[in-house]
Amino acid sequence: MKIVTFLQNRIMVVKNCINAADKIVKLYAYEGFFGIFVALIISNNNILFAIRLGADDYMLSFFSLVPSLVTMIILFPGGIITDFIRSKKKMLITLSIIICIIYFIIGFLPFFTNFNFFAFLILVSISAGAWGLHNMAWQAYFPEAVATEKRNTILTIRTFIGIVLGIMIPCTTGFLLTHLHSNTHKIIAHQSFFIANAVFILFQINILRKINPIMETVIKREKFDFKIIKKTCVSLIKNKYFIIYIIAIQFFQLTSSITATLGYIGQIQYLHLDEAQLSYIVVGGTVIQFITLPFWSKFNERKGVVYTMLFGMAGAALNPIVMIISTSLSPQINKPIFIIVSIITSLASIVISLNSYQCLLQVLDEKYKTISLSLYSLITSFIVAVMPVVGVFIYKSFGSDLTSFHKTYWLVFVLRILSIWFWWFYWKKYTKKNKKST
């Protein structure tokens, strides 16, 4: 009850802040609500939808692979277009319309034909690519539409909205899906989620139409020259701190992505968690992030964002041990232990999302920042696309049973310990660099 009261108080604080804000802050708050709602519905339920459409372990790994590959293919050229296009607002709205149409198709197609996993995979992959470009266009348009002094307020409100929805949506959808007993009814529920998403995107589009750029902040781009790509690559290669950073952070990303599908296999196949129990983990972790965010933010100010990342990585290193121990226990106790300990180990998980982007900005050349970010996203997308398939391949190679599952997770644990060492090495180099500069 204390947690509920605490959340209610924080919601009222933000509500009052929005009511007292001017037009642009309100518009971005509402736009953020609809956008975050759609993103959370997708991220929390797509894997379950794929399973109910008949996807096996390998199919699930390709469900992570194909959308990431599509995103990866269009991300870099899309980033270049985003950097030089004159009307990013029109690009945003066009991409939103494309995503809206795809979601309506996913929602209604099963009523007219035999909807299967592969049709779902194709449509979700196209929408994933569109979302990748949409996010990049949003990031480019935001500073053109919002004055500098208002950006922190808007982003703070949107972050809070994300946390609150991150608690409410998994609980609501998990409760609904758990109480639908037939697979057919659950598939219909998943279809309804996509239809709801399409409607919410229509609301988001209406808000985007009302957000106009501040003319004096709009930068006029010169005609694109392909030499800028070469200059960007040369700049990054010569930047040894960027090279060390990219090795350290992407190795950690590799160790995280390798369990993207394996985690669902462990939770569903070996622990037999239902939708409600899966939502408890998400909600519990989100509440922990909400509570610990102020602490880690202040810790960043005292120790620096690079050093604080070590704690986030250490927390991630504990997750394989939690999975191994939980799947080794009896069915009477393995579920509650896994849920409780998983929530506890998320104490530092907010650090990864809070600090990784800040760490990247510290080692980028400002002159080539936009295209450098596109290249960085390209590498990340490749790892996110490939590693879930690699994880399932290792698991299958070991034998596709519980013993094989444990062997795979022991390997992941070793890799995550190694990623902590890589990051410690980067922290030492970065600290040495700062001492020299001062």
C-alpha positions in Angstrom: 0.0 0.0 0.0 2.9 2.4 0.7 4.2 1.8 -2.8 0.8 2.5 -4.3 0.5 5.7 -2.2 4.0 6.7 -3.3 3.2 6.2 -7.0 -0.1 8.1 -6.6 1.7 11.1 -5.1 4.3 11.1 -7.8 1.6 10.9 -10.5 -0.2 13.9 -9.0 3.1 15.9 -8.9 3.7 15.3 -12.6 0.0 15.9 -13.4 0.2 19.3 -11.7 3.4 20.0 -13.6 1.8 19.3 -16.9 -1.3 21.4 -16.1 1.0 24.3 -15.2 3.1 23.9 -18.3 2.9 25.8 -21.6 1.6 24.4 -24.9 4.7 22.7 -26.2 5.4 20.8 -22.9 1.8 19.6 -22.8 1.9 18.4 -26.5 5.1 16.5 -26.0 3.8 15.0 -22.8 0.6 13.7 -24.5 2.6 12.6 -27.6 4.9 10.7 -25.3 2.0 9.0 -23.6 0.6 7.6 -26.8 4.0 6.7 -28.2 5.2 4.9 -25.0 1.9 3.1 -24.7 2.3 1.6 -28.1 6.0 0.7 -27.6 5.3 -1.1 -24.3 2.3 -3.1 -25.7 4.6 -4.3 -28.5 7.6 -5.1 -26.4 5.6 -6.9 -23.7 3.4 -9.1 -25.8 4.9 -9.8 -29.3 6.9 -12.9 -28.2 3.8 -14.4 -26.6 1.8 -13.7 -29.7 4.4 -15.4 -31.8 4.4 -18.5 -29.5 0.6 -18.7 -29.8 0.9 -18.6 -33.6 3.0 -21.7 -33.4 6.6 -20.5 -33.2 9.2 -22.9 -31.9 12.6 -22.0 -30.3 14.3 -21.4 -33.6 11.4 -19.3 -34.9 11.5 -17.2 -31.8 15.2 -16.5 -32.4 14.4 -15.4 -36.0 11.6 -13.2 -34.5 14.4 -11.3 -32.8 16.7 -11.5 -35.9 14.6 -10.4 -38.8 13.1 -7.2 -37.4 16.6 -6.2 -36.2 18.1 -6.9 -39.7 15.4 -4.9 -41.4 16.0 -2.0 -39.0 19.8 -2.4 -39.5 19.5 -2.3 -43.3 17.5 1.0 -43.4 18.9 2.7 -40.2 22.1 4.2 -41.6 20.7 5.5 -44.9 17.7 6.6 -42.9 19.9 8.4 -40.5 21.6 10.3 -43.3 18.2 11.3 -44.8 17.1 12.4 -41.4 20.2 14.6 -40.9 19.7 16.4 -44.2 15.9 16.4 -44.8 14.2 19.8 -44.5 10.9 18.7 -43.1 11.5 16.2 -40.3 7.9 16.8 -39.2 6.5 15.4 -42.4 8.8 12.5 -42.2 7.7 11.7 -38.7 4.0 11.8 -39.6 4.5 9.7 -42.8 6.3 7.0 -40.8 3.6 7.1 -38.1 0.9 6.5 -40.8 2.9 3.6 -42.2 3.2 2.0 -38.8 -0.5 2.6 -38.1 -1.6 0.9 -41.3 0.6 -2.1 -40.5 -0.9 -2.5 -37.1 -4.4 -2.3 -38.5 -3.5 -5.1 -40.9 -2.0 -7.3 -38.1 -5.1 -6.6 -36.1 -7.7 -7.4 -38.7 -6.0 -9.9 -41.1 -6.7 -13.0 -38.9 -10.4 -12.4 -39.4 -10.1 -12.8 -43.1 -7.4 -15.4 -43.6 -5.3 -18.1 -41.9 -2.9 -15.8 -40.0 0.4 -17.6 -39.2 3.8 -16.8 -37.7 5.5 -16.0 -40.9 2.9 -13.4 -42.0 3.2 -11.9 -38.5 7.0 -11.9 -38.7 7.0 -10.0 -42.1 4.6 -7.3 -40.9 6.3 -6.8 -37.5 9.7 -6.6 -39.3 8.5 -3.8 -41.6 7.0 -1.9 -38.7 10.3 -2.4 -36.7 12.2 -0.7 -39.5 9.7 2.1 -39.7 9.9 2.5 -35.9 13.7 2.7 -36.1 13.5 5.6 -38.6 10.7 7.2 -36.6 12.8 7.3 -33.4 15.8 8.8 -35.3 13.5 11.4 -36.9 12.0 12.2 -33.5 15.4 12.8 -32.0 16.4 15.1 -34.8 13.1 17.1 -34.8 12.9 17.5 -31.0 15.7 20.2 -30.7 14.1 22.1 -33.6 10.7 22.2 -32.0 11.7 22.8 -28.3 13.6 25.7 -26.7 16.7 24.6 -24.8 15.3 25.6 -21.4 12.2 23.4 -21.8 13.9 20.2 -23.0 14.8 18.8 -19.6 11.3 19.3 -18.3 9.8 17.5 -21.3 12.2 14.6 -21.1 11.7 14.2 -17.4 7.9 14.1 -17.8 8.2 11.6 -20.6 10.5 9.4 -18.6 8.1 9.4 -15.7 5.2 8.5 -18.0 7.3 5.6 -19.3 7.8 4.3 -15.8 4.2 4.5 -14.8 3.0 2.9 -18.0 5.7 0.3 -17.6 4.0 -0.7 -14.4 0.4 -0.5 -15.6 0.6 -2.1 -19.1 2.3 -5.4 -18.1 -0.1 -5.8 -15.2 -3.2 -5.1 -17.3 -2.3 -7.2 -20.3 -0.9 -10.0 -18.2 -4.1 -10.2 -16.1 -6.2 -10.2 -19.2 -4.2 -12.9 -21.0 -4.0 -15.1 -17.9 -7.8 -15.2 -17.5 -8.4 -16.1 -21.2 -8.2 -19.9 -21.2 -8.3 -20.8 -24.9 -5.5 -20.1 -27.3 -8.0 -18.7 -29.8 -9.2 -16.1 -27.4 -5.7 -15.1 -26.4 -4.8 -14.6 -30.1 -7.9 -12.4 -30.5 -6.7 -10.4 -27.5 -3.3 -9.9 -29.1 -5.0 -8.8 -32.3 -7.0 -6.3 -30.2 -3.7 -4.9 -28.8 -2.6 -4.1 -32.3 -5.9 -2.4 -33.2 -5.6 -0.3 -30.0 -2.1 0.6 -31.0 -3.2 1.7 -34.4 -5.8 4.0 -32.8 -3.3 5.4 -30.4 -0.9 6.2 -33.2 -3.7 8.2 -34.9 -3.9 10.3 -31.7 -0.1 10.6 -31.7 -0.2 11.8 -35.4 -2.8 14.4 -34.5 -0.6 15.8 -31.7 2.5 15.8 -34.0 0.6 17.9 -36.5 0.3 20.6 -33.8 4.0 20.7 -33.0 5.8 23.2 -35.1 9.5 24.0 -35.3 11.0 27.2 -33.7 12.3 28.9 -36.9 15.3 30.4 -35.3 16.5 27.0 -34.1 16.2 25.2 -37.4 19.6 24.5 -39.0 19.8 24.8 -42.8 21.6 21.8 -44.1 24.0 21.9 -47.0 23.7 19.5 -49.9 24.8 16.0 -48.9 28.3 14.9 -49.8 29.2 11.3 -49.5 32.7 12.3 -48.4 31.2 13.1 -45.0 30.8 9.3 -44.4 34.5 8.8 -45.0 35.4 11.7 -42.8 33.2 10.3 -40.1 34.8 6.9 -40.2 38.3 8.3 -40.2 37.5 10.5 -37.2 36.1 7.5 -35.3 39.1 5.2 -36.2 41.6 7.8 -35.0 39.7 8.2 -31.7 41.2 5.5 -29.5 38.9 6.2 -26.6 35.9 5.7 -28.9 37.4 2.4 -30.1 37.9 1.2 -26.5 34.4 2.3 -25.6 32.8 0.6 -28.6 34.6 -2.7 -27.8 33.6 -2.5 -24.1 29.9 -1.5 -24.6 29.2 -3.7 -27.6 30.7 -6.8 -25.8 28.3 -6.1 -23.0 25.5 -5.7 -25.5 26.5 -9.1 -27.0 26.3 -10.8 -23.6 22.8 -9.2 -23.0 21.4 -10.0 -26.5 22.5 -13.6 -26.4 19.8 -14.4 -23.8 17.0 -12.4 -25.5 15.3 -15.6 -26.6 16.8 -18.0 -24.1 15.2 -16.0 -21.3 11.7 -16.7 -22.6 12.6 -20.4 -23.1 13.7 -20.6 -19.4 10.7 -18.7 -18.1 8.1 -20.4 -20.1 9.5 -23.9 -20.9 11.4 -24.7 -17.7 9.8 -22.4 -15.0 6.3 -22.5 -16.6 5.5 -18.9 -15.7 2.2 -17.6 -16.9 1.4 -14.1 -18.3 0.6 -12.7 -14.9 3.9 -14.0 -13.3 5.9 -12.6 -16.3 4.2 -9.2 -15.7 5.2 -9.3 -12.0 8.8 -9.4 -13.0 8.4 -6.5 -15.4 6.4 -4.5 -13.0 8.6 -5.3 -10.0 11.7 -4.3 -12.0 10.1 -1.1 -13.2 9.1 -0.1 -9.6 12.7 -0.8 -8.5 14.0 1.4 -11.3 11.6 4.2 -10.4 12.7 4.1 -6.7 16.5 3.8 -7.5 16.6 6.4 -10.3 17.3 9.4 -8.0 20.0 7.6 -6.2 21.9 6.6 -9.4 21.4 10.0 -10.8 23.2 11.6 -7.8 25.8 8.8 -7.9 26.5 9.8 -11.5 27.2 13.4 -10.3 29.6 12.2 -7.6 31.5 9.4 -9.4 30.8 9.9 -13.1 28.6 8.0 -15.6 31.5 5.7 -16.7 32.2 4.4 -13.2 28.6 4.0 -12.3 28.1 1.7 -15.4 30.2 -1.0 -13.6 27.3 -1.4 -11.1 24.8 -1.9 -13.9 26.9 -4.5 -15.5 27.5 -6.3 -12.2 23.8 -6.6 -11.7 23.4 -8.0 -15.2 26.1 -10.6 -14.4 24.0 -12.0 -11.6 21.0 -12.7 -13.9 22.4 -16.0 -15.4 23.1 -17.3 -11.9 19.5 -16.5 -10.9 18.2 -18.4 -13.9 20.4 -21.4 -13.3 19.5 -21.7 -9.6 15.8 -21.1 -10.2 15.5 -23.8 -12.9 17.4 -26.2 -10.6 14.9 -25.9 -7.8 11.6 -27.8 -7.2 8.4 -26.5 -8.9 7.0 -25.6 -5.5 9.5 -22.9 -4.9 11.3 -22.0 -8.2 8.7 -19.5 -9.4 8.5 -17.2 -6.4 12.3 -17.4 -5.9 12.9 -16.5 -9.6 10.4 -13.6 -9.5 11.7 -12.1 -6.2 15.4 -12.5 -6.9 15.0 -11.2 -10.5 13.4 -8.0 -9.1 16.2 -7.6 -6.5 18.9 -7.9 -9.2 17.3 -5.1 -11.1 18.4 -2.6 -8.5 21.1 -1.2 -10.8 19.5 -2.1 -14.2 18.4 1.5 -14.7 22.1 2.5 -14.9 22.5 0.9 -18.3 19.8 2.9 -20.0 20.6 6.0 -18.0 24.4 6.1 -18.7 25.3 4.3 -21.9 24.2 7.1 -24.2 25.9 9.7 -22.0 29.1 7.7 -22.1 28.9 7.6 -25.9 28.5 11.3 -26.2 31.7 11.8 -24.2 33.8 10.2 -26.8 32.2 11.4 -30.0 33.4 14.2 -32.3 30.8 16.9 -32.2 31.4 17.7 -35.9 30.3 14.2 -37.0 28.0 13.3 -34.1 24.7 12.6 -36.0 26.3 10.1 -38.5 28.5 8.7 -35.8 25.3 7.9 -33.8 23.9 6.2 -36.9 27.0 4.0 -37.3 26.8 3.2 -33.6 23.1 2.2 -33.9 24.0 0.1 -36.9 26.5 -2.0 -34.9 24.1 -2.3 -32.0 21.3 -3.4 -34.3 23.6 -6.1 -35.9 24.4 -7.5 -32.4 20.8 -7.4 -31.3 19.8 -9.2 -34.5 22.4 -12.0 -34.5 23.1 -12.9 -30.9 19.6 -14.3 -30.0 20.0 -16.8 -32.8 23.6 -17.6 -31.6 22.2 -18.2 -28.1 19.6 -20.6 -29.3 22.2 -22.3 -31.6 24.5 -22.9 -28.6 21.7 -24.2 -26.5 20.6 -26.6 -29.3 24.2 -27.7 -29.8 24.5 -28.6 -26.2 21.4 -30.8 -26.4 18.2 -28.8 -26.0 17.5 -30.0 -22.5 17.8 -28.4 -19.0 21.4 -29.5 -18.6 22.2 -27.8 -22.0 20.3 -24.7 -20.8 22.4 -24.5 -17.7 25.7 -24.9 -19.7 24.6 -22.1 -22.0 23.9 -19.8 -19.0 27.2 -20.6 -17.3 28.9 -19.5 -20.6 26.8 -16.3 -20.5 27.9 -15.7 -16.9 31.5 -16.0 -17.8 31.1 -13.6 -20.8 29.3 -11.0 -18.6 32.1 -11.2 -16.0 34.5 -10.6 -18.9 32.4 -7.6 -20.1 32.8 -6.0 -16.6 36.6 -6.4 -17.0 36.5 -4.7 -20.4 34.5 -1.8 -19.0 36.8 -1.5 -16.0 39.7 -1.2 -18.5 37.8 1.5 -20.4 37.1 3.4 -17.1 40.8 3.3 -16.2 41.7 4.7 -19.7 39.0 7.3 -19.6 40.0 8.4 -16.0 43.7 8.7 -17.2 42.5 10.8 -20.2 40.6 13.2 -17.9 43.6 13.6 -15.6 45.8 14.5 -18.5 43.3 17.1 -19.8 43.2 18.8 -16.4 
